[in-house]
Structure formats: structure tokens, C-alpha cells
Amino acid sequence: MKYKETLIGSDIEYAKKLLINNELVAIPTETVYGLASNAFDAGAVSQIFIAKNRPKTNPLIIHLGTIDQLKEIVKEIPEAALVLLNKFTPGPLTLLLPKNHLVPEIVTAGLPDVAVRIPSHPLTLSLLQQISFPLAAPSANPFGYISPTKAIHVQRMLNGKIPYILDGGECKSGIESTIVGFKDNKVIIYRQGIITKEDIEDCVGTTYLNESKKTVAPGMMDSHYAPHTPLYLTDNIETMIKDLGVSDIGLITYNEYCNTLPETQQILLFKSDNYKMGAANLYAALHEMDSKSYKAIVVKKLPHHGIGAAINDRLWRASMK
């Protein structure tokens, strides 16, 4: 416990003061809450890895306030990247671009490219535009655990390890940003998100889903986003529940409840095929289920396209613990 208690508030001036003094602050974004430090200070960034118990082989995302700031930390911006920046930022899009000397090696895990984005949350965007440095910020949770979409999630997980959580309410998008890179004149998606492959192709033409297991961007490790309770992702709820052989199960499903379990043991992510709502509700549902001491959490797999594919990606990694 580095601090007696981690405070929650909306004081942007206090958050600025802490960050200028190389302290950590949890910040709200439209995706999830991030654990932020001065991206230009290697010592400040190292505190993120300590607080999260995050391996230093896993790179971080740098958050910026404007596109002009991006030009200060990367060597080049491909034409396709500019098209995507102008279309989707501020917003839940991260670009993987060649870094320059201002970005410490610890931020990129020694890799030549840096992940950068401009978040759309008004509180954090205002903060970024008022300070003289960008912020390195992975999700504000212990490494490998469920990402936080509310300030209280952060406090429960990191209480005493950081001084302050800037409370911006519940995150609207609810899952991490889409990560896009550019290699050999190809546009490659390294992590799927609310901005889908189809959305990107509408802007820049053919894109490719990354098939390499090599970690070149955040969120690529197999086991990630996982509750403490064993999680099972399935196409067939009834068969999975029968195979588990216990009744003490939490079920996360969508559109309609399952007759196999009481409704009190179920959470509907969304109704009427509202996949954006499903993404926004996903991590809060996992946090709630993980707090109930079930023997297992069963989750119904979504149709694997668009935002459904992005949600399935998080759930698959959560099941790999």
C-alpha cells in the first residue's frame, strides 16, 4: 500500500498536478479507464508496470490531445493513417506508427513502433490539451484481470497503489480501442474493437487481420481480461452447463434469458441485437459475475462479425486463464 486510500474525484487541476509530479492517475476514456503517467518520463512510466504487475514486454498506448501532437512523437504518418485519424479521432482508434527518440523504450517494450490514440472522453481530452506531455496509459487494473469501465472498478482493484482516480462516469464504448498498423503498404488490424474491420475498409480499402502471435501492440497476449472465476465461452449454453455438472453458475448471454438457469443467475448484455450496448456492458457484467463466488461463468458466444467479433476476442482471452 503506497497510499492510505485511493481517492475518486473530478478535480482536473489535482490530476494535472499529480501527473506533472510524475505520479499515476487513473483517467476515464470512452473505452475503459486508463492508468496514466507522463509518457516522456521513463521513471514515471515504470510505475505503471509496478502498480499493475504488468510485464515490461507488453507495450503501452500513448494518449494525445491533438493530431498535431502526434507529429512530435512519430517519424512518419502514412496516408492511410491520416485518413483514419481524420475519420475516427478523437475516438476508440489506436494507430501503430514508427516512434522517434522522444518516446522512451519502456513505452514500446523496445519495439520500433508506438501505439498512439486521441481519446474522445471530454474530461481526459481536456486534460491532455492542458499538459505539456502525452500520457502513457494501459487499462487501470491488475495485469490480465477484467478492464475497468467505472471509477469504482479501479478503486476496488488498485486501492492504495495510486493516489487518484479522475471520475468521468461510466465508459461509453466499454471495450478497448481498435489497433491498426501499417506494414508493406498493407493496413493490418492488431486488435478488434468498436471501430470494425468493415468501418476501416470503408475508408482505406482492403485490410488484414493480424495472424502473428508476436506481441507488437497492447492486448495481444492470449490470456487477458480474465475474471478470477473460471470463464467458459460457448455456442451451446445448455450443453456447457450440463457438462460442468454444477448449478452454481453465472450466465452472461444476450437477447433472451436461458431456461436452464434462474434469471437471477443471468445477465443480458443486450436486447434486439444491440452490439454496441453489449460492448458497453461487457466488463461491468464480468465484474458483477466475478463478485458472486460462482463456481463458473458461462458466456454465450456472439455472432463472429463486426463488434461481435471484438467482444468474442475479449471473451476468448478471458477464457484462456
C-alpha positions as CSV (number, residue, x, y, z in Angstrom):
1,M,0.0,0.0,0.0
2,K,1.8,3.1,-1.2
3,Y,-1.2,5.4,-0.3
4,K,-3.6,5.2,2.6
5,E,-6.5,5.3,0.2
6,T,-7.0,6.0,-3.5
7,L,-9.3,9.0,-3.9
8,I,-12.0,9.4,-6.5
9,G,-13.0,12.8,-7.8
10,S,-13.4,15.1,-10.8
11,D,-10.7,17.7,-10.0
12,I,-8.8,18.0,-13.2
13,E,-6.3,20.5,-11.6
14,Y,-5.4,18.0,-9.0
15,A,-4.9,15.3,-11.7
16,K,-2.7,17.7,-13.6
17,K,-0.6,18.4,-10.5
18,L,-0.1,14.7,-9.8
19,L,0.9,13.9,-13.4
20,I,3.3,16.9,-13.5
21,N,4.9,15.4,-10.4
22,N,5.3,12.0,-12.1
23,E,2.5,10.4,-10.1
24,L,0.0,8.0,-11.5
25,V,-3.6,9.0,-12.2
26,A,-6.5,6.8,-13.4
27,I,-8.2,8.6,-16.3
28,P,-11.6,7.9,-18.0
29,T,-11.7,7.3,-21.7
30,E,-14.6,6.3,-23.9
31,T,-13.2,2.7,-23.9
32,V,-12.0,1.8,-20.4
33,Y,-10.3,3.6,-17.6
34,G,-6.6,4.0,-18.1
35,L,-3.7,4.2,-15.7
36,A,-1.7,7.2,-16.8
37,S,1.7,8.7,-16.4
38,N,4.0,11.2,-18.2
39,A,4.8,9.3,-21.4
40,F,8.1,11.1,-21.8
41,D,9.5,10.1,-18.4
42,A,10.7,6.5,-18.2
43,G,10.7,6.6,-14.4
44,A,7.0,7.7,-14.3
45,V,6.1,5.1,-16.9
46,S,7.9,2.3,-14.9
47,Q,5.4,3.0,-12.0
48,I,2.6,1.8,-14.3
49,F,4.2,-1.6,-14.7
50,I,4.7,-1.8,-10.9
51,A,1.2,-0.8,-10.0
52,K,-0.4,-3.3,-12.5
53,N,2.2,-6.0,-12.1
54,R,2.5,-5.8,-15.9
55,P,5.4,-7.5,-17.8
56,K,7.6,-4.9,-19.4
57,T,7.5,-7.0,-22.6
58,N,3.9,-5.7,-23.1
59,P,3.9,-2.2,-24.8
60,L,1.6,0.7,-23.8
61,I,-0.6,3.1,-25.6
62,I,0.3,6.8,-25.7
63,H,-2.7,9.2,-25.4
64,L,-2.6,12.6,-27.1
65,G,-4.8,15.7,-27.2
66,T,-4.4,16.6,-30.9
67,I,-3.2,15.2,-34.2
68,D,-0.5,17.9,-34.2
69,Q,1.0,16.3,-31.1
70,L,1.2,13.0,-32.9
71,K,3.7,14.6,-35.4
72,E,6.0,15.3,-32.4
73,I,6.5,11.7,-31.4
74,V,6.4,9.6,-34.6
75,K,8.8,9.6,-37.6
76,E,6.1,9.3,-40.2
77,I,2.4,9.1,-40.7
78,P,1.2,7.0,-43.8
79,E,-1.5,8.5,-45.9
80,A,-3.9,5.7,-44.8
81,A,-3.2,6.6,-41.2
82,L,-4.1,10.3,-41.8
83,V,-7.4,9.2,-43.5
84,L,-8.3,7.1,-40.4
85,L,-7.2,9.8,-38.0
86,N,-9.4,12.4,-39.7
87,K,-12.4,9.9,-39.8
88,F,-12.3,8.3,-36.4
89,T,-10.4,10.6,-33.9
90,P,-10.9,11.7,-31.3
91,G,-12.3,8.2,-30.7
92,P,-11.5,4.5,-30.0
93,L,-8.9,4.0,-32.7
94,T,-5.2,3.4,-31.9
95,L,-2.5,3.6,-34.6
96,L,0.8,1.7,-34.6
97,L,3.5,4.1,-36.0
98,P,7.3,4.3,-36.0
99,K,8.4,6.2,-32.9
100,N,11.0,8.9,-32.6
101,H,13.6,9.5,-29.9
102,L,11.2,11.3,-27.6
103,V,9.4,8.1,-26.7
104,P,11.2,6.0,-24.1
105,E,12.0,2.4,-24.9
106,I,9.9,1.2,-21.9
107,V,6.7,2.5,-23.5
108,T,7.1,0.3,-26.6
109,A,8.8,-2.6,-24.9
110,G,11.9,-1.9,-27.0
111,L,9.9,-2.2,-30.3
112,P,10.3,0.4,-33.1
113,D,6.6,1.3,-33.3
114,V,4.5,3.1,-30.7
115,A,0.7,2.8,-30.2
116,V,-1.0,6.2,-30.2
117,R,-4.5,7.5,-29.9
118,I,-6.6,10.5,-29.2
119,P,-9.4,9.6,-26.8
120,S,-12.8,11.3,-27.1
121,H,-13.8,11.4,-23.4
122,P,-14.2,15.2,-22.8
123,L,-12.6,15.2,-19.4
124,T,-9.5,13.4,-20.5
125,L,-9.3,15.2,-23.8
126,S,-9.3,18.5,-21.9
127,L,-6.6,17.2,-19.5
128,L,-4.4,16.1,-22.4
129,Q,-4.8,19.5,-24.0
130,Q,-3.8,21.3,-20.8
131,I,-0.5,19.5,-20.1
132,S,2.8,19.7,-22.0
133,F,3.3,15.9,-22.4
134,P,1.3,12.9,-23.7
135,L,0.1,10.2,-21.3
136,A,1.1,6.5,-21.4
137,A,-2.0,4.7,-20.2
138,P,-2.9,1.0,-20.3
139,S,-6.1,-0.2,-18.6
140,A,-6.3,0.7,-14.9
141,N,-6.4,-2.8,-13.5
142,P,-4.0,-5.6,-12.3
143,F,-2.4,-7.1,-15.4
144,G,-4.6,-9.8,-17.0
145,Y,-7.7,-9.0,-15.0
146,I,-11.1,-7.5,-16.2
147,S,-10.7,-4.0,-17.5
148,P,-12.5,-1.2,-15.6
149,T,-15.3,0.8,-17.0
150,K,-16.3,2.7,-13.8
151,A,-14.2,4.6,-11.3
152,I,-15.3,2.2,-8.5
153,H,-13.8,-0.7,-10.5
154,V,-10.4,1.0,-10.4
155,Q,-10.6,1.8,-6.7
156,R,-11.5,-1.8,-5.9
157,M,-8.6,-3.2,-7.9
158,L,-5.9,-0.6,-7.2
159,N,-6.8,1.0,-3.9
160,G,-3.7,2.2,-2.1
161,K,-1.5,1.7,-5.2
162,I,-2.3,5.0,-6.9
163,P,-3.3,8.4,-5.4
164,Y,-6.2,9.5,-7.6
165,I,-8.9,8.4,-10.0
166,L,-10.3,11.1,-12.2
167,D,-14.0,10.2,-12.3
168,G,-15.6,10.6,-15.7
169,G,-18.6,8.3,-15.2
170,E,-19.2,5.0,-17.0
171,C,-17.2,4.4,-20.2
172,K,-19.5,4.5,-23.2
173,S,-17.7,2.2,-25.6
174,G,-16.8,-0.3,-23.0
175,I,-14.0,-2.3,-24.7
176,E,-10.5,-1.3,-25.7
177,S,-9.7,0.6,-28.9
178,T,-9.2,-0.9,-32.3
179,I,-5.5,-1.1,-33.0
180,V,-4.3,-0.6,-36.7
181,G,-0.8,-0.8,-38.1
182,F,0.7,-0.3,-41.5
183,K,3.3,-2.7,-43.0
184,D,4.4,-3.3,-46.6
185,N,1.7,-1.0,-47.8
186,K,-0.9,-3.1,-46.0
187,V,-3.4,-1.9,-43.3
188,I,-3.4,-4.5,-40.5
189,I,-5.8,-4.8,-37.6
190,Y,-3.9,-6.0,-34.5
191,R,-6.9,-5.7,-32.1
192,Q,-10.5,-5.5,-33.0
193,G,-12.9,-3.0,-31.3
194,I,-15.9,-0.8,-31.7
195,I,-14.5,0.5,-35.0
196,T,-14.8,-2.6,-37.0
197,K,-12.9,-4.0,-40.0
198,E,-15.8,-3.0,-42.2
199,D,-15.6,0.6,-40.9
200,I,-11.9,0.8,-41.7
201,E,-12.3,-0.8,-45.1
202,D,-14.9,1.8,-46.0
203,C,-12.2,4.4,-45.6
204,V,-8.9,2.8,-46.8
205,G,-9.9,-0.3,-48.8
206,T,-8.8,-3.9,-48.0
207,T,-7.4,-4.5,-44.5
208,Y,-6.0,-7.6,-42.9
209,L,-6.4,-9.2,-39.5
210,N,-3.1,-9.9,-37.8
211,E,-2.4,-13.6,-37.7
212,S,1.0,-13.5,-36.0
213,K,1.4,-14.4,-32.3
214,K,4.3,-12.0,-31.8
215,T,3.4,-9.2,-29.4
216,V,3.8,-5.9,-31.3
217,A,0.9,-4.0,-29.7
218,P,-1.1,-4.0,-26.4
219,G,-3.9,-6.6,-25.9
220,M,-2.3,-9.4,-27.9
221,M,-1.4,-11.9,-25.2
222,D,-3.6,-15.0,-25.2
223,S,-4.7,-14.7,-21.5
224,H,-6.2,-11.3,-20.8
225,Y,-9.3,-9.5,-19.5
226,A,-10.0,-12.6,-17.2
227,P,-12.1,-12.8,-14.0
228,H,-10.8,-14.9,-11.1
229,T,-13.8,-17.2,-11.6
230,P,-13.2,-19.8,-14.5
231,L,-14.9,-18.5,-17.6
232,Y,-16.3,-20.7,-20.4
233,L,-17.2,-19.3,-23.8
234,T,-19.6,-21.5,-25.7
235,D,-22.0,-21.7,-28.7
236,N,-24.3,-24.1,-26.7
237,I,-25.2,-22.9,-23.3
238,E,-27.3,-25.9,-22.3
239,T,-24.6,-28.4,-23.2
240,M,-21.9,-26.4,-21.4
241,I,-23.9,-26.1,-18.2
242,K,-24.7,-29.9,-18.3
243,D,-21.0,-30.7,-18.8
244,L,-19.9,-28.5,-15.9
245,G,-22.2,-30.5,-13.7
246,V,-22.9,-27.8,-11.1
247,S,-25.8,-25.4,-10.6
248,D,-23.7,-22.6,-9.0
249,I,-23.1,-20.9,-12.4
250,G,-23.4,-17.3,-13.6
251,L,-24.5,-16.9,-17.2
252,I,-23.9,-14.0,-19.5
253,T,-26.0,-14.1,-22.6
254,Y,-27.9,-11.8,-24.9
255,N,-31.3,-11.0,-26.4
256,E,-33.2,-13.5,-24.2
257,Y,-32.7,-15.5,-21.0
258,C,-31.9,-19.2,-20.9
259,N,-34.4,-21.5,-19.3
260,T,-31.7,-23.8,-17.9
261,L,-30.8,-21.4,-15.0
262,P,-32.8,-18.9,-12.9
263,E,-32.8,-15.4,-14.3
264,T,-31.2,-14.2,-11.1
265,Q,-28.1,-16.0,-12.2
266,Q,-28.0,-14.4,-15.6
267,I,-27.1,-11.1,-17.1
268,L,-28.3,-10.0,-20.6
269,L,-25.6,-8.0,-22.3
270,F,-28.1,-6.5,-24.8
271,K,-31.5,-7.0,-26.4
272,S,-32.6,-6.5,-30.0
273,D,-29.1,-7.3,-31.4
274,N,-27.6,-4.0,-30.0
275,Y,-23.9,-5.0,-30.1
276,K,-22.7,-1.5,-29.1
277,M,-24.7,-1.9,-25.9
278,G,-23.2,-5.3,-25.4
279,A,-19.7,-3.9,-25.7
280,A,-20.5,-1.1,-23.2
281,N,-21.9,-3.6,-20.7
282,L,-19.3,-6.4,-21.1
283,Y,-16.8,-5.6,-18.4
284,A,-19.3,-4.4,-15.9
285,A,-21.1,-7.8,-16.3
286,L,-17.9,-9.7,-15.8
287,H,-17.0,-7.7,-12.7
288,E,-20.5,-8.4,-11.3
289,M,-20.4,-12.1,-12.0
290,D,-16.9,-12.4,-10.6
291,S,-18.1,-10.9,-7.3
292,K,-20.7,-13.6,-6.7
293,S,-18.5,-16.5,-5.8
294,Y,-19.9,-18.8,-8.6
295,K,-18.0,-22.0,-9.5
296,A,-18.0,-20.9,-13.1
297,I,-19.1,-18.1,-15.5
298,V,-20.6,-19.3,-18.8
299,V,-20.8,-16.8,-21.7
300,K,-22.7,-17.3,-24.9
301,K,-20.5,-16.6,-27.9
302,L,-21.7,-13.8,-30.2
303,P,-22.1,-14.0,-34.0
304,H,-18.5,-13.5,-35.1
305,H,-18.6,-10.4,-37.2
306,G,-18.3,-6.7,-36.6
307,I,-18.5,-5.7,-32.9
308,G,-19.5,-9.2,-32.1
309,A,-16.0,-10.4,-33.2
310,A,-14.4,-7.8,-31.0
311,I,-16.4,-8.9,-27.9
312,N,-15.7,-12.6,-28.7
313,D,-12.0,-11.7,-28.8
314,R,-12.1,-10.3,-25.2
315,L,-14.1,-13.3,-24.0
316,W,-11.8,-15.9,-25.7
317,R,-8.8,-14.3,-24.0
318,A,-10.7,-14.2,-20.7
319,S,-11.4,-17.9,-21.0
320,M,-7.7,-18.8,-21.6
321,K,-6.5,-18.1,-18.0
